[in-house]
């Protein structure tokens, strides 16, 4: 899947503290160095889906991997 294929309901997080906070909350803090940027879909006080991107500034054609 690429960045372009993600819908508008996903929020892009690139700040390292924000990324780490999300990863810690889903028990995946070991992925902090792998994914400098993540896309999250937020439900009612929970993360429904999280995708990681290998670039700190994602481009539309960049691959993303599902984390949650």
C-alpha positions in Angstrom: 0.0 0.0 0.0 1.2 3.5 -0.7 0.6 6.9 1.0 -1.6 7.9 -1.8 -4.0 5.0 -1.2 -4.6 6.0 2.4 -7.9 7.9 2.9 -8.3 11.4 4.3 -9.4 9.9 7.6 -5.8 9.1 8.4 -3.7 11.7 10.4 0.0 12.1 9.6 2.3 12.3 12.6 6.0 13.2 12.0 7.0 14.6 15.4 9.2 12.0 17.1 7.4 12.5 20.5 4.0 12.0 18.9 5.1 9.0 17.0 6.7 7.4 20.1 3.6 8.1 22.1 1.3 6.3 19.7 3.7 3.4 19.3 4.0 3.0 23.1 0.3 3.1 23.5 -0.1 0.2 21.1 2.8 -1.8 22.4 5.1 -1.2 19.4 7.7 1.2 20.8 10.5 -1.0 19.3 9.4 0.3 15.9 10.3 4.0 16.7 13.5 4.0 14.6 12.0 2.0 11.8 9.1 4.5 11.2 9.9 8.2 11.5 6.3 9.0 10.3 3.1 7.2 10.9 -0.5 7.5 9.7 -3.2 6.9 12.3 -7.0 6.5 12.2 -8.5 7.5 15.5 -11.8 6.1 16.9 -13.4 7.0 20.2 -10.3 7.4 22.3 -8.4 4.6 20.6 -6.3 4.0 17.5 -8.2 1.9 15.0 -5.4 1.6 12.4 -1.8 2.6 12.3 0.5 2.6 9.3 4.2 3.3 9.3 6.3 5.0 6.7 10.0 4.8 6.2 10.5 8.5 5.4 10.1 11.4 7.8 8.4 13.4 5.1 6.3 10.9 3.2 5.7 11.2 -0.6 2.5 10.0 -2.2 4.3 7.0 -3.8 6.1 5.9 -0.6 5.1 2.5 0.8 3.4 2.2 4.1 3.2 -0.9 6.3 0.3 -1.7 8.6 1.3 -1.7 12.3 -2.1 -2.0 13.8 
